[in-house]
Amino acid sequence: VVDRSTGKVHRILESPAFMMYHHVNAFEELNGDGEAEIIVDVVSYPDLASLPAMFIDAILKKPEELARAFDQGGLHQYHIPLSAQKNGSLVEGERLWQGTLEFPTMYYEAYNTRKYRYIYGASQTAGKSLFLDKLVKIDLETPLPHGSGASSLSWEQPNCFPGEPIFVPRGQSGAEDDGVVLSLVLDATAGHSFLLVLDAKSFTQLATAPLTYAVPFGFHGRHYFNATNISP
């Protein structure tokens, strides 16, 4: 743990080995004993085995390996103690949601480094699809019964493969999920892509804007309310 203002190392802790592509959020809060912790949410994998399966030649030859790779990852939360007495402690992750998750996003502008509730991401239907074939909204404050993780909503259509979901707030003072979610989706049956607009609260489809061509899969995007704010 590094102090951003001074650059000095604040704490050194260990965890079981894992690998990650995407971080969701991190914030500080007090635990049940009144001790300060940094809460870190990431999509983590047990090792590097998923990486070779994501190269183009591997996807073309053995697409089932990519599906298996995605299945190995999951949404995990790590509690990092800030107490000096906990220096050297082992930090272990807790799985927050039981499904496959990648390209996780949240209401970044309002909740970055703050306690938050909702995560949006791309997911894969286990045993059905070889690629990310649906979008999900995960509610961290509404657990499923029997301790089986957070509850969620989903959107999917046959033979459609969505990209990263991007949350766009309706205004500056609304609820955390008061807005829409945008995603660029490949319709493999039609052979073209479309922009999907979901109501963020209910996660139901509001509209689509079809394109006349297929857009290659990308990684990340950003919504701007004013084009003049875009940095070159």
PLY file of the C-alpha trace (Angstrom):
ply
format ascii 1.0
element vertex 232
property float x
property float y
property float z
element edge 231
property int vertex1
property int vertex2
end_header
0.00 0.00 0.00
1.61 3.27 -1.18
0.81 6.75 0.16
-0.05 8.72 -2.99
0.87 12.07 -1.43
4.39 11.05 -0.37
5.13 8.01 -2.52
6.20 6.07 0.57
5.26 2.45 1.20
2.57 2.39 3.90
1.99 -1.36 4.27
3.24 -4.59 2.71
0.83 -7.51 2.72
0.61 -10.81 0.88
-2.19 -12.71 -0.81
-2.52 -16.03 -2.61
-1.26 -15.62 -6.18
-3.77 -14.40 -8.78
-3.84 -12.60 -12.11
-6.21 -9.86 -13.25
-7.06 -7.87 -16.36
-9.58 -5.45 -14.90
-10.04 -3.59 -11.62
-13.54 -2.41 -10.64
-13.19 -0.02 -7.70
-11.43 0.60 -4.38
-12.42 2.60 -1.33
-11.64 2.94 2.37
-14.03 2.11 5.21
-14.08 0.87 8.79
-14.64 -2.84 9.44
-16.78 -4.33 12.23
-13.94 -3.81 14.73
-13.60 -0.13 13.86
-10.34 -0.65 11.97
-9.66 1.09 8.65
-9.49 -1.10 5.55
-9.08 -0.58 1.84
-11.72 -2.56 -0.06
-10.55 -3.62 -3.51
-12.87 -5.24 -6.09
-11.26 -6.94 -9.09
-11.99 -9.63 -11.67
-9.25 -12.13 -10.88
-7.99 -15.43 -12.26
-6.02 -18.11 -10.38
-3.10 -18.02 -12.86
-1.93 -16.97 -16.34
-3.54 -19.94 -18.09
-6.27 -17.73 -19.59
-3.82 -15.48 -21.44
-2.69 -17.83 -24.27
-6.34 -18.68 -25.02
-7.01 -15.02 -25.89
-4.61 -14.81 -28.83
-6.27 -14.71 -32.26
-4.70 -17.93 -33.55
-5.79 -19.78 -30.41
-9.36 -18.44 -30.69
-9.59 -19.57 -34.34
-8.23 -23.06 -33.64
-9.70 -23.83 -30.22
-12.48 -21.37 -29.29
-13.61 -23.67 -26.48
-10.35 -22.87 -24.68
-11.36 -19.20 -24.51
-14.70 -20.14 -22.97
-12.85 -22.25 -20.41
-10.50 -19.34 -19.71
-13.36 -16.93 -18.99
-14.90 -19.49 -16.65
-11.76 -19.42 -14.50
-12.18 -15.74 -13.61
-14.57 -14.15 -11.17
-15.46 -11.01 -9.23
-13.49 -10.98 -5.98
-13.18 -8.53 -3.09
-10.04 -8.03 -1.00
-9.98 -6.35 2.42
-6.57 -4.73 2.99
-6.00 -3.73 6.65
-4.26 -0.42 7.28
-3.37 -1.12 10.91
0.37 -1.35 11.61
-0.27 -4.53 13.59
-1.54 -6.20 10.41
1.68 -5.62 8.43
2.57 -8.85 6.65
-0.95 -10.25 7.00
-2.30 -12.63 4.37
-5.15 -11.03 2.41
-7.54 -13.51 0.79
-10.24 -12.64 -1.73
-13.94 -13.32 -1.32
-15.99 -14.18 -4.39
-18.84 -11.66 -4.69
-20.75 -13.08 -7.66
-20.86 -16.59 -9.07
-20.96 -15.87 -12.81
-18.31 -15.14 -15.42
-17.47 -11.44 -15.58
-15.27 -9.25 -17.75
-15.07 -5.56 -18.74
-16.55 -4.46 -15.37
-17.69 -0.84 -15.09
-19.58 1.33 -12.61
-20.74 4.95 -12.18
-17.12 6.09 -12.20
-17.58 9.84 -12.06
-19.56 9.71 -8.79
-18.31 6.53 -7.10
-14.64 6.11 -7.98
-12.80 5.47 -4.66
-16.18 5.55 -2.84
-18.47 2.84 -1.51
-20.80 1.83 -4.33
-23.54 -0.66 -5.11
-23.77 -1.56 -8.80
-21.37 -3.18 -11.26
-22.08 -3.61 -14.98
-20.18 -6.11 -17.09
-20.10 -8.64 -19.91
-20.71 -12.27 -19.03
-20.88 -15.70 -20.59
-23.57 -18.35 -20.34
-21.77 -21.40 -18.99
-22.04 -24.46 -21.24
-23.89 -22.49 -23.94
-21.57 -19.91 -25.45
-17.92 -19.79 -26.47
-17.76 -16.03 -25.96
-19.22 -13.23 -23.84
-22.89 -13.35 -24.82
-24.76 -11.22 -22.28
-24.61 -8.10 -20.13
-25.16 -8.15 -16.38
-25.91 -5.69 -13.60
-24.65 -6.87 -10.23
-26.20 -5.53 -7.02
-23.60 -5.77 -4.26
-26.11 -4.83 -1.55
-28.74 -7.45 -2.38
-27.37 -10.96 -1.77
-28.93 -14.14 -3.06
-30.28 -16.59 -0.45
-28.06 -19.24 1.14
-24.92 -17.10 0.83
-24.52 -17.69 -2.91
-23.27 -14.20 -3.78
-24.75 -10.96 -5.03
-27.97 -10.79 -7.04
-27.98 -9.66 -10.65
-30.03 -8.75 -13.72
-29.06 -9.65 -17.28
-29.70 -8.83 -20.95
-29.10 -11.26 -23.79
-30.31 -12.06 -27.31
-29.58 -15.16 -29.42
-26.26 -15.02 -31.27
-25.47 -11.51 -30.01
-22.16 -10.64 -28.36
-21.93 -7.38 -26.39
-18.90 -5.29 -25.58
-18.08 -3.26 -22.49
-21.19 -1.69 -20.90
-20.91 2.06 -20.26
-23.12 3.75 -17.68
-24.46 7.21 -18.57
-26.17 9.08 -15.69
-29.43 10.91 -16.28
-28.22 13.82 -14.15
-25.71 14.75 -11.48
-27.89 14.16 -8.40
-29.89 11.01 -9.19
-29.64 7.50 -7.79
-26.57 5.41 -8.53
-28.39 3.52 -11.30
-30.50 6.44 -12.60
-29.45 6.50 -16.24
-28.79 4.22 -19.19
-26.20 1.60 -20.09
-24.66 1.63 -23.58
-22.95 -1.29 -25.29
-21.78 -2.02 -28.82
-23.17 -5.45 -29.74
-22.26 -7.78 -32.61
-25.29 -9.50 -34.11
-23.62 -12.58 -35.62
-26.79 -13.70 -37.41
-27.33 -10.38 -39.18
-23.62 -9.82 -39.71
-23.56 -6.29 -38.32
-23.27 -4.44 -35.01
-25.69 -2.21 -33.17
-25.60 0.22 -30.27
-27.70 -1.10 -27.41
-29.40 1.22 -24.90
-30.59 -0.32 -21.62
-32.44 1.29 -18.73
-29.84 1.02 -15.98
-32.37 0.56 -13.19
-34.48 -2.27 -14.66
-31.82 -3.44 -17.15
-34.47 -3.67 -19.86
-33.90 -2.67 -23.46
-34.90 0.88 -24.41
-33.55 1.15 -27.95
-31.03 -0.04 -30.52
-29.20 1.89 -33.21
-28.24 -0.57 -35.98
-25.12 -0.17 -38.09
-24.71 -1.45 -41.63
-21.42 -3.18 -40.84
-19.72 -5.18 -38.13
-17.46 -3.31 -35.71
-14.41 -5.33 -34.57
-14.37 -6.16 -30.87
-12.60 -3.54 -28.79
-11.81 -3.20 -25.12
-12.87 0.07 -23.55
-15.00 3.10 -24.35
-16.15 6.36 -22.83
-19.27 8.52 -23.08
-18.93 12.31 -23.24
-21.81 14.71 -22.70
-19.92 17.41 -24.58
-17.58 16.59 -27.46
-15.41 19.62 -26.62
-14.32 17.84 -23.41
-12.61 15.05 -25.34
-8.82 15.25 -24.97
-6.83 14.77 -28.21
0 1
1 2
2 3
3 4
4 5
5 6
6 7
7 8
8 9
9 10
10 11
11 12
12 13
13 14
14 15
15 16
16 17
17 18
18 19
19 20
20 21
21 22
22 23
23 24
24 25
25 26
26 27
27 28
28 29
29 30
30 31
31 32
32 33
33 34
34 35
35 36
36 37
37 38
38 39
39 40
40 41
41 42
42 43
43 44
44 45
45 46
46 47
47 48
48 49
49 50
50 51
51 52
52 53
53 54
54 55
55 56
56 57
57 58
58 59
59 60
60 61
61 62
62 63
63 64
64 65
65 66
66 67
67 68
68 69
69 70
70 71
71 72
72 73
73 74
74 75
75 76
76 77
77 78
78 79
79 80
80 81
81 82
82 83
83 84
84 85
85 86
86 87
87 88
88 89
89 90
90 91
91 92
92 93
93 94
94 95
95 96
96 97
97 98
98 99
99 100
100 101
101 102
102 103
103 104
104 105
105 106
106 107
107 108
108 109
109 110
110 111
111 112
112 113
113 114
114 115
115 116
116 117
117 118
118 119
119 120
120 121
121 122
122 123
123 124
124 125
125 126
126 127
127 128
128 129
129 130
130 131
131 132
132 133
133 134
134 135
135 136
136 137
137 138
138 139
139 140
140 141
141 142
142 143
143 144
144 145
145 146
146 147
147 148
148 149
149 150
150 151
151 152
152 153
153 154
154 155
155 156
156 157
157 158
158 159
159 160
160 161
161 162
162 163
163 164
164 165
165 166
166 167
167 168
168 169
169 170
170 171
171 172
172 173
173 174
174 175
175 176
176 177
177 178
178 179
179 180
180 181
181 182
182 183
183 184
184 185
185 186
186 187
187 188
188 189
189 190
190 191
191 192
192 193
193 194
194 195
195 196
196 197
197 198
198 199
199 200
200 201
201 202
202 203
203 204
204 205
205 206
206 207
207 208
208 209
209 210
210 211
211 212
212 213
213 214
214 215
215 216
216 217
217 218
218 219
219 220
220 221
221 222
222 223
223 224
224 225
225 226
226 227
227 228
228 229
229 230
230 231
